[in-house]
Amino acid sequence: MSVSVSISGIIEADSKYQKMYNILEACISEGVDVPKQVSDYFDLQSEDWKDYGSIENITLDGIQTYFDTFGHAEFFKHEFDSNSYKEVYTIDLEKIPTKYKKLKVYFG
């Protein structure tokens, strides 16, 4: 039996988030480039914001970012422990960007 695990970080919608979200929405609505400060805040890559309509994890209420070992390797590791024959997920809490206030772990 195998179990899949995914982990996401939650940015709650405070006043700064809501301002950034409104700028993002306005840029997408007008078809203009998203300012770097907003793009950096949401960790958007240049192609991602153009397909914003299909990104369901960015809402006015907050954002949920799924962590993976490719885009978040500085604080998220996935490895196989050959001694115990188990998959191991390691999250370095000190390296997670401070904007993430909660973590969600999914098992399925």
TIDOTI-504451 format. One record per atom (N, C-alpha, C): atom name; x, y, z. Coordinates in steps of 0.05 Angstrom, whole numbers. Atoms other than C-alpha are relative to their C-alpha. Example, Ala and Ser with C-alpha at 12.3 -4.5 7.8 and 13.67 -1.06 7.14 Angstrom:
% residues 2
<node><atom>N</atom><px>18</px><py>-24</py><pz>0</pz></node>
<node><atom>CA</atom><px>246</px><py>-90</py><pz>156</pz></node>
<node><atom>C</atom><px>18</px><py>24</py><pz>0</pz></node>
<node><atom>N</atom><px>-16</px><py>-24</py><pz>-1</pz></node>
<node><atom>CA</atom><px>273</px><py>-21</py><pz>143</pz></node>
<node><atom>C</atom><px>-15</px><py>22</py><pz>14</pz></node>
***
This chain:
% residues 108
<node><atom>N</atom><px>17</px><py>-24</py><pz>0</pz></node>
<node><atom>CA</atom><px>0</px><py>0</py><pz>0</pz></node>
<node><atom>C</atom><px>18</px><py>25</py><pz>0</pz></node>
<node><atom>N</atom><px>-15</px><py>-25</py><pz>0</pz></node>
<node><atom>CA</atom><px>26</px><py>69</py><pz>-17</pz></node>
<node><atom>C</atom><px>-18</px><py>23</py><pz>6</pz></node>
<node><atom>N</atom><px>15</px><py>-24</py><pz>-7</pz></node>
<node><atom>CA</atom><px>5</px><py>137</py><pz>7</pz></node>
<node><atom>C</atom><px>14</px><py>24</py><pz>-13</pz></node>
<node><atom>N</atom><px>-12</px><py>-24</py><pz>11</pz></node>
<node><atom>CA</atom><px>15</px><py>202</py><pz>-29</pz></node>
<node><atom>C</atom><px>-2</px><py>22</py><pz>21</pz></node>
<node><atom>N</atom><px>-1</px><py>-22</py><pz>-19</pz></node>
<node><atom>CA</atom><px>34</px><py>263</py><pz>11</pz></node>
<node><atom>C</atom><px>6</px><py>26</py><pz>-15</pz></node>
<node><atom>N</atom><px>-7</px><py>-26</py><pz>11</pz></node>
<node><atom>CA</atom><px>32</px><py>336</py><pz>-9</pz></node>
<node><atom>C</atom><px>-2</px><py>20</py><pz>22</pz></node>
<node><atom>N</atom><px>-2</px><py>-20</py><pz>-21</pz></node>
<node><atom>CA</atom><px>48</px><py>397</py><pz>32</pz></node>
<node><atom>C</atom><px>-3</px><py>28</py><pz>-13</pz></node>
<node><atom>N</atom><px>3</px><py>-27</py><pz>10</pz></node>
<node><atom>CA</atom><px>26</px><py>469</py><pz>21</pz></node>
<node><atom>C</atom><px>3</px><py>20</py><pz>22</pz></node>
<node><atom>N</atom><px>-1</px><py>-23</py><pz>-19</pz></node>
<node><atom>CA</atom><px>39</px><py>536</py><pz>53</pz></node>
<node><atom>C</atom><px>-23</px><py>18</py><pz>-5</pz></node>
<node><atom>N</atom><px>23</px><py>-17</py><pz>1</pz></node>
<node><atom>CA</atom><px>-17</px><py>583</py><pz>68</pz></node>
<node><atom>C</atom><px>8</px><py>29</py><pz>6</pz></node>
<node><atom>N</atom><px>-3</px><py>-29</py><pz>-5</pz></node>
<node><atom>CA</atom><px>-13</px><py>659</py><pz>62</pz></node>
<node><atom>C</atom><px>-28</px><py>10</py><pz>5</pz></node>
<node><atom>N</atom><px>27</px><py>-11</py><pz>-7</pz></node>
<node><atom>CA</atom><px>-72</px><py>689</py><pz>98</pz></node>
<node><atom>C</atom><px>-3</px><py>28</py><pz>-11</pz></node>
<node><atom>N</atom><px>6</px><py>-26</py><pz>13</pz></node>
<node><atom>CA</atom><px>-105</px><py>750</py><pz>68</pz></node>
<node><atom>C</atom><px>-1</px><py>22</py><pz>21</pz></node>
<node><atom>N</atom><px>0</px><py>-24</py><pz>-17</pz></node>
<node><atom>CA</atom><px>-83</px><py>809</py><pz>111</pz></node>
<node><atom>C</atom><px>-3</px><py>24</py><pz>-19</pz></node>
<node><atom>N</atom><px>4</px><py>-24</py><pz>16</pz></node>
<node><atom>CA</atom><px>-87</px><py>881</py><pz>87</pz></node>
<node><atom>C</atom><px>21</px><py>3</py><pz>-23</pz></node>
<node><atom>N</atom><px>-20</px><py>0</py><pz>21</pz></node>
<node><atom>CA</atom><px>-21</px><py>876</py><pz>48</pz></node>
<node><atom>C</atom><px>-7</px><py>-19</py><pz>-22</pz></node>
<node><atom>N</atom><px>8</px><py>20</py><pz>19</pz></node>
<node><atom>CA</atom><px>-44</px><py>813</py><pz>14</pz></node>
<node><atom>C</atom><px>-22</px><py>10</py><pz>-18</pz></node>
<node><atom>N</atom><px>22</px><py>-10</py><pz>15</pz></node>
<node><atom>CA</atom><px>-109</px><py>845</py><pz>-7</pz></node>
<node><atom>C</atom><px>7</px><py>22</py><pz>-19</pz></node>
<node><atom>N</atom><px>-10</px><py>-21</py><pz>18</pz></node>
<node><atom>CA</atom><px>-73</px><py>905</py><pz>-36</pz></node>
<node><atom>C</atom><px>14</px><py>-13</py><pz>-24</pz></node>
<node><atom>N</atom><px>-15</px><py>13</py><pz>21</pz></node>
<node><atom>CA</atom><px>-26</px><py>860</py><pz>-75</pz></node>
<node><atom>C</atom><px>-19</px><py>-15</py><pz>-19</pz></node>
<node><atom>N</atom><px>20</px><py>15</py><pz>16</pz></node>
<node><atom>CA</atom><px>-85</px><py>817</py><pz>-99</pz></node>
<node><atom>C</atom><px>-15</px><py>19</py><pz>-18</pz></node>
<node><atom>N</atom><px>15</px><py>-19</py><pz>16</pz></node>
<node><atom>CA</atom><px>-123</px><py>878</py><pz>-123</pz></node>
<node><atom>C</atom><px>17</px><py>10</py><pz>-24</pz></node>
<node><atom>N</atom><px>-18</px><py>-8</py><pz>21</pz></node>
<node><atom>CA</atom><px>-62</px><py>901</py><pz>-163</pz></node>
<node><atom>C</atom><px>3</px><py>-22</py><pz>-21</pz></node>
<node><atom>N</atom><px>-2</px><py>23</py><pz>18</pz></node>
<node><atom>CA</atom><px>-54</px><py>831</py><pz>-192</pz></node>
<node><atom>C</atom><px>-24</px><py>-2</py><pz>-18</pz></node>
<node><atom>N</atom><px>25</px><py>2</py><pz>14</pz></node>
<node><atom>CA</atom><px>-127</px><py>828</py><pz>-212</pz></node>
<node><atom>C</atom><px>-2</px><py>23</py><pz>-21</pz></node>
<node><atom>N</atom><px>1</px><py>-23</py><pz>19</pz></node>
<node><atom>CA</atom><px>-123</px><py>898</py><pz>-245</pz></node>
<node><atom>C</atom><px>18</px><py>-4</py><pz>-23</pz></node>
<node><atom>N</atom><px>-19</px><py>4</py><pz>22</pz></node>
<node><atom>CA</atom><px>-61</px><py>880</py><pz>-285</pz></node>
<node><atom>C</atom><px>-10</px><py>-22</py><pz>-19</pz></node>
<node><atom>N</atom><px>10</px><py>22</py><pz>17</pz></node>
<node><atom>CA</atom><px>-92</px><py>815</py><pz>-310</pz></node>
<node><atom>C</atom><px>-24</px><py>10</py><pz>-16</pz></node>
<node><atom>N</atom><px>24</px><py>-11</py><pz>13</pz></node>
<node><atom>CA</atom><px>-157</px><py>850</py><pz>-326</pz></node>
<node><atom>C</atom><px>7</px><py>18</py><pz>-24</pz></node>
<node><atom>N</atom><px>-8</px><py>-19</py><pz>21</pz></node>
<node><atom>CA</atom><px>-121</px><py>903</py><pz>-367</pz></node>
<node><atom>C</atom><px>20</px><py>-11</py><pz>-19</pz></node>
<node><atom>N</atom><px>-20</px><py>13</py><pz>18</pz></node>
<node><atom>CA</atom><px>-71</px><py>855</py><pz>-398</pz></node>
<node><atom>C</atom><px>27</px><py>13</py><pz>1</pz></node>
<node><atom>N</atom><px>-26</px><py>-12</py><pz>-2</pz></node>
<node><atom>CA</atom><px>-10</px><py>891</py><pz>-372</pz></node>
<node><atom>C</atom><px>18</px><py>-16</py><pz>19</pz></node>
<node><atom>N</atom><px>-19</px><py>15</py><pz>-17</pz></node>
<node><atom>CA</atom><px>53</px><py>865</py><pz>-338</pz></node>
<node><atom>C</atom><px>-5</px><py>5</py><pz>29</pz></node>
<node><atom>N</atom><px>3</px><py>-2</py><pz>-29</pz></node>
<node><atom>CA</atom><px>49</px><py>852</py><pz>-264</pz></node>
<node><atom>C</atom><px>26</px><py>12</py><pz>11</pz></node>
<node><atom>N</atom><px>-24</px><py>-12</py><pz>-11</pz></node>
<node><atom>CA</atom><px>98</px><py>896</py><pz>-225</pz></node>
<node><atom>C</atom><px>16</px><py>-22</py><pz>15</pz></node>
<node><atom>N</atom><px>-18</px><py>20</py><pz>-12</pz></node>
<node><atom>CA</atom><px>159</px><py>858</py><pz>-198</pz></node>
<node><atom>C</atom><px>-7</px><py>-4</py><pz>29</pz></node>
<node><atom>N</atom><px>6</px><py>3</py><pz>-28</pz></node>
<node><atom>CA</atom><px>140</px><py>872</py><pz>-126</pz></node>
<node><atom>C</atom><px>-24</px><py>-19</py><pz>4</pz></node>
<node><atom>N</atom><px>23</px><py>16</py><pz>-2</pz></node>
<node><atom>CA</atom><px>72</px><py>839</py><pz>-136</pz></node>
<node><atom>C</atom><px>6</px><py>-29</py><pz>-9</pz></node>
<node><atom>N</atom><px>-8</px><py>26</py><pz>10</pz></node>
<node><atom>CA</atom><px>101</px><py>782</py><pz>-177</pz></node>
<node><atom>C</atom><px>17</px><py>-15</py><pz>21</pz></node>
<node><atom>N</atom><px>-17</px><py>12</py><pz>-21</pz></node>
<node><atom>CA</atom><px>153</px><py>769</py><pz>-123</pz></node>
<node><atom>C</atom><px>-17</px><py>-8</py><pz>24</pz></node>
<node><atom>N</atom><px>16</px><py>5</py><pz>-23</pz></node>
<node><atom>CA</atom><px>101</px><py>772</py><pz>-68</pz></node>
<node><atom>C</atom><px>-15</px><py>-27</py><pz>-3</pz></node>
<node><atom>N</atom><px>15</px><py>25</py><pz>6</pz></node>
<node><atom>CA</atom><px>60</px><py>716</py><pz>-101</pz></node>
<node><atom>C</atom><px>17</px><py>-22</py><pz>-11</pz></node>
<node><atom>N</atom><px>-18</px><py>20</py><pz>12</pz></node>
<node><atom>CA</atom><px>121</px><py>677</py><pz>-125</pz></node>
<node><atom>C</atom><px>-8</px><py>-8</py><pz>-28</pz></node>
<node><atom>N</atom><px>9</px><py>6</py><pz>27</pz></node>
<node><atom>CA</atom><px>95</px><py>682</py><pz>-196</pz></node>
<node><atom>C</atom><px>24</px><py>-1</py><pz>-18</pz></node>
<node><atom>N</atom><px>-21</px><py>0</py><pz>22</pz></node>
<node><atom>CA</atom><px>139</px><py>663</py><pz>-255</pz></node>
<node><atom>C</atom><px>-13</px><py>13</py><pz>-23</pz></node>
<node><atom>N</atom><px>10</px><py>-17</py><pz>22</pz></node>
<node><atom>CA</atom><px>132</px><py>703</py><pz>-318</pz></node>
<node><atom>C</atom><px>-24</px><py>-12</py><pz>-15</pz></node>
<node><atom>N</atom><px>22</px><py>12</py><pz>15</pz></node>
<node><atom>CA</atom><px>87</px><py>653</py><pz>-354</pz></node>
<node><atom>C</atom><px>-25</px><py>-5</py><pz>17</pz></node>
<node><atom>N</atom><px>22</px><py>8</py><pz>-18</pz></node>
<node><atom>CA</atom><px>44</px><py>636</py><pz>-293</pz></node>
<node><atom>C</atom><px>-22</px><py>21</py><pz>1</pz></node>
<node><atom>N</atom><px>20</px><py>-20</py><pz>-4</pz></node>
<node><atom>CA</atom><px>9</px><py>702</py><pz>-286</pz></node>
<node><atom>C</atom><px>-17</px><py>4</py><pz>-25</pz></node>
<node><atom>N</atom><px>16</px><py>-3</py><pz>25</pz></node>
<node><atom>CA</atom><px>-14</px><py>702</py><pz>-359</pz></node>
<node><atom>C</atom><px>-22</px><py>-21</py><pz>0</pz></node>
<node><atom>N</atom><px>20</px><py>21</py><pz>-2</pz></node>
<node><atom>CA</atom><px>-52</px><py>638</py><pz>-344</pz></node>
<node><atom>C</atom><px>-15</px><py>1</py><pz>27</pz></node>
<node><atom>N</atom><px>11</px><py>-4</py><pz>-26</pz></node>
<node><atom>CA</atom><px>-78</px><py>667</py><pz>-279</pz></node>
<node><atom>C</atom><px>-28</px><py>-12</py><pz>4</pz></node>
<node><atom>N</atom><px>28</px><py>9</py><pz>-2</pz></node>
<node><atom>CA</atom><px>-150</px><py>649</py><pz>-294</pz></node>
<node><atom>C</atom><px>-2</px><py>-30</py><pz>7</pz></node>
<node><atom>N</atom><px>1</px><py>29</py><pz>-6</pz></node>
<node><atom>CA</atom><px>-133</px><py>575</py><pz>-286</pz></node>
<node><atom>C</atom><px>14</px><py>-6</py><pz>27</pz></node>
<node><atom>N</atom><px>-13</px><py>5</py><pz>-25</pz></node>
<node><atom>CA</atom><px>-94</px><py>584</py><pz>-221</pz></node>
<node><atom>C</atom><px>-20</px><py>5</py><pz>22</pz></node>
<node><atom>N</atom><px>22</px><py>-1</py><pz>-19</pz></node>
<node><atom>CA</atom><px>-146</px><py>568</py><pz>-168</pz></node>
<node><atom>C</atom><px>10</px><py>6</py><pz>28</pz></node>
<node><atom>N</atom><px>-9</px><py>-3</py><pz>-28</pz></node>
<node><atom>CA</atom><px>-101</px><py>576</py><pz>-107</pz></node>
<node><atom>C</atom><px>5</px><py>29</py><pz>8</pz></node>
<node><atom>N</atom><px>-2</px><py>-28</py><pz>-7</pz></node>
<node><atom>CA</atom><px>-98</px><py>652</py><pz>-110</pz></node>
<node><atom>C</atom><px>-28</px><py>12</py><pz>1</pz></node>
<node><atom>N</atom><px>27</px><py>-11</py><pz>-4</pz></node>
<node><atom>CA</atom><px>-162</px><py>682</py><pz>-82</pz></node>
<node><atom>C</atom><px>2</px><py>25</py><pz>17</pz></node>
<node><atom>N</atom><px>1</px><py>-23</py><pz>-18</pz></node>
<node><atom>CA</atom><px>-182</px><py>745</py><pz>-46</pz></node>
<node><atom>C</atom><px>3</px><py>-7</py><pz>29</pz></node>
<node><atom>N</atom><px>-2</px><py>10</py><pz>-28</pz></node>
<node><atom>CA</atom><px>-184</px><py>703</py><pz>18</pz></node>
<node><atom>C</atom><px>28</px><py>-9</py><pz>8</pz></node>
<node><atom>N</atom><px>-27</px><py>10</py><pz>-6</pz></node>
<node><atom>CA</atom><px>-112</px><py>679</py><pz>13</pz></node>
<node><atom>C</atom><px>11</px><py>-16</py><pz>-23</pz></node>
<node><atom>N</atom><px>-13</px><py>16</py><pz>21</pz></node>
<node><atom>CA</atom><px>-64</px><py>637</py><pz>-26</pz></node>
<node><atom>C</atom><px>11</px><py>-26</py><pz>12</pz></node>
<node><atom>N</atom><px>-10</px><py>26</py><pz>-8</pz></node>
<node><atom>CA</atom><px>-44</px><py>564</py><pz>-21</pz></node>
<node><atom>C</atom><px>21</px><py>-8</py><pz>-21</pz></node>
<node><atom>N</atom><px>-21</px><py>8</py><pz>18</pz></node>
<node><atom>CA</atom><px>23</px><py>544</py><pz>-51</pz></node>
<node><atom>C</atom><px>9</px><py>-28</py><pz>6</pz></node>
<node><atom>N</atom><px>-9</px><py>27</py><pz>-5</pz></node>
<node><atom>CA</atom><px>40</px><py>471</py><pz>-60</pz></node>
<node><atom>C</atom><px>30</px><py>-1</py><pz>-3</pz></node>
<node><atom>N</atom><px>-29</px><py>2</py><pz>0</pz></node>
<node><atom>CA</atom><px>112</px><py>457</py><pz>-42</pz></node>
<node><atom>C</atom><px>9</px><py>-25</py><pz>-15</pz></node>
<node><atom>N</atom><px>-13</px><py>24</py><pz>13</pz></node>
<node><atom>CA</atom><px>155</px><py>411</py><pz>-84</pz></node>
<node><atom>C</atom><px>30</px><py>3</py><pz>2</pz></node>
<node><atom>N</atom><px>-29</px><py>1</py><pz>-3</pz></node>
<node><atom>CA</atom><px>228</px><py>392</py><pz>-85</pz></node>
<node><atom>C</atom><px>14</px><py>15</py><pz>-22</pz></node>
<node><atom>N</atom><px>-12</px><py>-15</py><pz>22</pz></node>
<node><atom>CA</atom><px>239</px><py>431</py><pz>-150</pz></node>
<node><atom>C</atom><px>0</px><py>30</py><pz>6</pz></node>
<node><atom>N</atom><px>2</px><py>-29</py><pz>-4</pz></node>
<node><atom>CA</atom><px>213</px><py>500</py><pz>-135</pz></node>
<node><atom>C</atom><px>5</px><py>10</py><pz>28</pz></node>
<node><atom>N</atom><px>-3</px><py>-8</py><pz>-28</pz></node>
<node><atom>CA</atom><px>223</px><py>499</py><pz>-60</pz></node>
<node><atom>C</atom><px>22</px><py>-16</py><pz>13</pz></node>
<node><atom>N</atom><px>-21</px><py>18</py><pz>-10</pz></node>
<node><atom>CA</atom><px>286</px><py>458</py><pz>-52</pz></node>
<node><atom>C</atom><px>16</px><py>12</py><pz>23</pz></node>
<node><atom>N</atom><px>-15</px><py>-12</py><pz>-21</pz></node>
<node><atom>CA</atom><px>317</px><py>508</py><pz>-5</pz></node>
<node><atom>C</atom><px>-11</px><py>-7</py><pz>28</pz></node>
<node><atom>N</atom><px>10</px><py>7</py><pz>-26</pz></node>
<node><atom>CA</atom><px>270</px><py>487</py><pz>51</pz></node>
<node><atom>C</atom><px>-17</px><py>-26</py><pz>0</pz></node>
<node><atom>N</atom><px>17</px><py>24</py><pz>2</pz></node>
<node><atom>CA</atom><px>233</px><py>424</py><pz>26</pz></node>
<node><atom>C</atom><px>15</px><py>-22</py><pz>-13</pz></node>
<node><atom>N</atom><px>-15</px><py>23</py><pz>11</pz></node>
<node><atom>CA</atom><px>266</px><py>357</py><pz>16</pz></node>
<node><atom>C</atom><px>-17</px><py>-25</py><pz>1</pz></node>
<node><atom>N</atom><px>13</px><py>26</py><pz>1</pz></node>
<node><atom>CA</atom><px>237</px><py>290</py><pz>-4</pz></node>
<node><atom>C</atom><px>21</px><py>-21</py><pz>-7</pz></node>
<node><atom>N</atom><px>-21</px><py>21</py><pz>5</pz></node>
<node><atom>CA</atom><px>281</px><py>228</py><pz>1</pz></node>
<node><atom>C</atom><px>-10</px><py>-27</py><pz>10</pz></node>
<node><atom>N</atom><px>6</px><py>28</py><pz>-8</pz></node>
<node><atom>CA</atom><px>278</px><py>153</py><pz>11</pz></node>
<node><atom>C</atom><px>21</px><py>-9</py><pz>20</pz></node>
<node><atom>N</atom><px>-18</px><py>10</py><pz>-21</pz></node>
<node><atom>CA</atom><px>309</px><py>125</py><pz>75</pz></node>
<node><atom>C</atom><px>3</px><py>-30</py><pz>-5</pz></node>
<node><atom>N</atom><px>-5</px><py>28</py><pz>6</pz></node>
<node><atom>CA</atom><px>340</px><py>59</py><pz>54</pz></node>
<node><atom>C</atom><px>2</px><py>-18</py><pz>25</pz></node>
<node><atom>N</atom><px>-2</px><py>15</py><pz>-25</pz></node>
<node><atom>CA</atom><px>349</px><py>38</py><pz>127</pz></node>
<node><atom>C</atom><px>-28</px><py>-8</py><pz>10</pz></node>
<node><atom>N</atom><px>27</px><py>6</py><pz>-10</pz></node>
<node><atom>CA</atom><px>275</px><py>42</py><pz>145</pz></node>
<node><atom>C</atom><px>-19</px><py>-6</py><pz>-23</pz></node>
<node><atom>N</atom><px>17</px><py>4</py><pz>23</pz></node>
<node><atom>CA</atom><px>248</px><py>35</py><pz>74</pz></node>
<node><atom>C</atom><px>-25</px><py>18</py><pz>0</pz></node>
<node><atom>N</atom><px>22</px><py>-20</py><pz>-1</pz></node>
<node><atom>CA</atom><px>205</px><py>97</py><pz>83</pz></node>
<node><atom>C</atom><px>8</px><py>25</py><pz>-15</pz></node>
<node><atom>N</atom><px>-4</px><py>-26</py><pz>12</pz></node>
<node><atom>CA</atom><px>197</px><py>161</py><pz>45</pz></node>
<node><atom>C</atom><px>0</px><py>21</py><pz>22</pz></node>
<node><atom>N</atom><px>-3</px><py>-20</py><pz>-20</pz></node>
<node><atom>CA</atom><px>218</px><py>221</py><pz>85</pz></node>
<node><atom>C</atom><px>-3</px><py>28</py><pz>-12</pz></node>
<node><atom>N</atom><px>3</px><py>-28</py><pz>7</pz></node>
<node><atom>CA</atom><px>195</px><py>293</py><pz>78</pz></node>
<node><atom>C</atom><px>12</px><py>17</py><pz>22</pz></node>
<node><atom>N</atom><px>-13</px><py>-17</py><pz>-20</pz></node>
<node><atom>CA</atom><px>238</px><py>345</py><pz>113</pz></node>
<node><atom>C</atom><px>-6</px><py>29</py><pz>-8</pz></node>
<node><atom>N</atom><px>6</px><py>-29</py><pz>5</pz></node>
<node><atom>CA</atom><px>215</px><py>418</py><pz>119</pz></node>
<node><atom>C</atom><px>16</px><py>16</py><pz>20</pz></node>
<node><atom>N</atom><px>-16</px><py>-17</py><pz>-18</pz></node>
<node><atom>CA</atom><px>265</px><py>468</py><pz>147</pz></node>
<node><atom>C</atom><px>-16</px><py>25</py><pz>6</pz></node>
<node><atom>N</atom><px>18</px><py>-21</py><pz>-7</pz></node>
<node><atom>CA</atom><px>219</px><py>515</py><pz>184</pz></node>
<node><atom>C</atom><px>13</px><py>28</py><pz>1</pz></node>
<node><atom>N</atom><px>-14</px><py>-26</py><pz>-2</pz></node>
<node><atom>CA</atom><px>272</px><py>569</py><pz>192</pz></node>
<node><atom>C</atom><px>4</px><py>12</py><pz>-28</pz></node>
<node><atom>N</atom><px>-5</px><py>-10</py><pz>27</pz></node>
<node><atom>CA</atom><px>279</px><py>575</py><pz>116</pz></node>
<node><atom>C</atom><px>-25</px><py>5</py><pz>-16</pz></node>
<node><atom>N</atom><px>25</px><py>-6</py><pz>14</pz></node>
<node><atom>CA</atom><px>205</px><py>579</py><pz>97</pz></node>
<node><atom>C</atom><px>-4</px><py>30</py><pz>1</pz></node>
<node><atom>N</atom><px>6</px><py>-28</py><pz>0</pz></node>
<node><atom>CA</atom><px>188</px><py>650</py><pz>75</pz></node>
<node><atom>C</atom><px>-20</px><py>8</py><pz>22</pz></node>
<node><atom>N</atom><px>17</px><py>-7</py><pz>-23</pz></node>
<node><atom>CA</atom><px>155</px><py>687</py><pz>133</pz></node>
<node><atom>C</atom><px>-29</px><py>6</py><pz>-8</pz></node>
<node><atom>N</atom><px>27</px><py>-6</py><pz>8</pz></node>
<node><atom>CA</atom><px>93</px><py>703</py><pz>92</pz></node>
<node><atom>C</atom><px>-18</px><py>-24</py><pz>3</pz></node>
<node><atom>N</atom><px>16</px><py>24</py><pz>-5</pz></node>
<node><atom>CA</atom><px>70</px><py>630</py><pz>101</pz></node>
<node><atom>C</atom><px>-4</px><py>-3</py><pz>30</pz></node>
<node><atom>N</atom><px>7</px><py>1</py><pz>-28</pz></node>
<node><atom>CA</atom><px>34</px><py>628</py><pz>167</pz></node>
<node><atom>C</atom><px>-10</px><py>-27</py><pz>9</pz></node>
<node><atom>N</atom><px>9</px><py>27</py><pz>-6</pz></node>
<node><atom>CA</atom><px>7</px><py>557</py><pz>163</pz></node>
<node><atom>C</atom><px>10</px><py>-19</py><pz>-21</pz></node>
<node><atom>N</atom><px>-6</px><py>21</py><pz>18</pz></node>
<node><atom>CA</atom><px>25</px><py>491</py><pz>132</pz></node>
<node><atom>C</atom><px>-24</px><py>-20</py><pz>0</pz></node>
<node><atom>N</atom><px>20</px><py>22</py><pz>2</pz></node>
<node><atom>CA</atom><px>-25</px><py>439</py><pz>106</pz></node>
<node><atom>C</atom><px>14</px><py>-24</py><pz>-11</pz></node>
<node><atom>N</atom><px>-11</px><py>25</py><pz>9</pz></node>
<node><atom>CA</atom><px>-6</px><py>367</py><pz>98</pz></node>
<node><atom>C</atom><px>-23</px><py>-18</py><pz>-8</pz></node>
<node><atom>N</atom><px>21</px><py>16</py><pz>11</pz></node>
<node><atom>CA</atom><px>-48</px><py>322</py><pz>54</pz></node>
<node><atom>C</atom><px>10</px><py>-29</py><pz>-3</pz></node>
<node><atom>N</atom><px>-6</px><py>28</py><pz>3</pz></node>
<node><atom>CA</atom><px>-47</px><py>246</py><pz>57</pz></node>
<node><atom>C</atom><px>-23</px><py>-13</py><pz>-16</pz></node>
<node><atom>N</atom><px>21</px><py>13</py><pz>16</pz></node>
<node><atom>CA</atom><px>-83</px><py>204</py><pz>6</pz></node>
<node><atom>C</atom><px>9</px><py>-24</py><pz>-15</pz></node>
***
